[in-house]
Amino acid sequence: MSTTTVTPLTTADAETLVEAARTAAEAAGVTVSVTVLDAGGNLLAFRRDDRAVLISGETSTRKAYTALQLDAPTADLVDLVKPDGPFHSLPTALDRPLLFIAGGVPVHRDGRLIGALGIGGGAPDQDHGFATAALRALAS
């Protein structure tokens, strides 16, 4: 049985994600906060634009945490927590900072979960777009 070692998310990776997300947001004229967590949920990088709404710092972190814990983009989870959804009670059942709003994405390397990225400050669809743009930058 062979084991493959996957390189964890590094601070250099985190900086790439932050800069790529901010560049995408800036191009759209949106000020954002960006949070990068490692696979253990530890903060690797955080950046809030000077003019970004203050709550965006909290929302970006909660989006990243949610994407990490459920290993799914938060955009894909929104319908699951609606009143008729299978995860309806999940946000209140757990004493965790989950946030089911688009803008959080898991980060994978060689098929393994190595961290997560969260963006807050724009409309949910915008935040999701900035996050996916950052993932593309990391992959290139």
WOTA-V554404 format. One record per backbone hydrogen bond with DSSP energy under -1.0 kcal/mol. CO is the residue of the C=O (numbers start at 1). NH is the residue of the N-H. Records with the same first field share a line. If there is no record, write none. Layout:
# WOTA-V554404
CO=NH + NH
This chain:
# WOTA-V554404
10=14
11=15
12=16
13=17
14=18
15=19
16=20
17=21
18=22
19=23
20=24
21=25
22=26
23=27
24=28
25=30
26=29
32=49
33=120
34=47
35=118
36=44 + 45
37=116
38=41
42=38
45=36
47=34
49=52
53=56
54=57
55=59
56=60
57=61
58=62
59=63
60=64
61=65
62=66
63=67
64=68
65=69
66=70
67=72
73=76
74=77
78=81
80=87
82=85
85=88
87=90
89=93
90=94
94=96
96=98
99=101
103=119
104=74
105=117
107=114 + 115
109=112
112=109
115=107
116=37
117=105
118=35
120=33
123=127
124=128
125=129
126=130
127=131
128=132
129=133
130=134
131=135
132=136
133=137
134=138
135=139
136=140
